[in-house]
Amino acid sequence: GDDATIDAATATARKQNFTQIMDKVIAVSGTQSSVDAAGRADEMAYQIAKKSKELKKDMELALSSATLAAVGSATAARTFGGLQCWIETNGSAGTNGTLSTGDGTDAPGAGTNRAITEAILKETIQEVYTAGGDLDVLVVPPKVKQTISGFVGASSSNPRMFTSEDKTFGASIDVYVSDFGNLQIIPNRTMAGLETCFLLQTDMAAAAYLRDFQVNDLAKTGDSEKKQLLVEFTLEVRNEAAHGILLDITE
């Protein structure tokens, strides 16, 4: 005869981020369009392909940065909050360092620089798992990838392997087997200047596009053809507690 008691429900917290416009402007002179260039038949097509790669690298750096979300003004461009400004629940910082407050408008506080250790990594992996995350990727700067490849422990049963048949020596750890799942370790050259590593559940973060990549013709003002390669997008963090961050990591 016991009556069912309604369990309390937690309201969903609706977050927001601004979209940001990023572009590359290409100009090819009439002379360049008319002559035969070495290694390519169409100078404009070559420049568009080249600038597309540059734009994608700029986007990747912006996504991993500590840029703050800002609505913009007549004199300042609109910006989205980078991933460093969203993760507040799980992470590790150097002495006196702090994580962000998790709303995209607050950057992490700088702490004492340090090298990554397996203890630091394992602690944050456990935090994310306890918070409900299922990590699958660890994204690191190039120097940090080399440090991780030097780990020796139960997580890497054979970190140094020599194959006599093809005379190769394996000195890399590309998958970290933790107590709570496997992590693919991805070095990111655009993060070479950052002191940050990201532990990510990839289905809980995305680049969300308002306007996908497009090439627009610009007005002709002289002896050149001009085009604008443009994209408008933002960082979508679906659940910040599904991720982790390691700050003040220099190697």
Salt bridges, closest charged atoms under 4 A:
GLU43 OE1 - ARG40 NE 2.70
GLU54 OE1 - LYS24 NZ 3.77
GLU54 OE1 - LYS51 NZ 3.38
ASP58 OD2 - LYS24 NZ 3.03
ASP174 OD1 - LYS145 NZ 3.28
ASP217 OD1 - LYS227 NZ 2.31
GLU225 OE2 - LYS227 NZ 3.61
GLU232 OE2 - ARG78 NH2 2.71
GLU232 OE1 - ARG211 NE 2.84
GLU236 OE2 - ARG238 NE 3.14
